[in-house]
Amino acid sequence: METQEFMGRGQLVPRLIAQVGSKNFAMTLLKQRGDMDADGNLTAAGQERNSMTAEERALDRDNDGRPRTYNPLTNSTKLL
């Protein structure tokens, strides 16, 4: 999985495609999550996530009010 080139803002879709290995599967996931509509356009929620970096999305996913650190190699967070 080569996703290190898709770490910045505006790269939600290409990063997910690289992570799952299939454009069709990535689009299906985005639609299921409500980040993309049936026509393949980002919804308001999808646009908000697309404006985040990979780090910001990971921290947002794991936001429970406790301080966390981000690991770009695993695209995950852990408690400090």
ABEGO torsion letter per residue (X at the ends): XBAAABABBGAAAAAAAAAAGBAAAAAAAAAAAGABBAAGBBBAAAAAAAABBAAAAAAAAABAGBBBBBBAAAGBBBBX
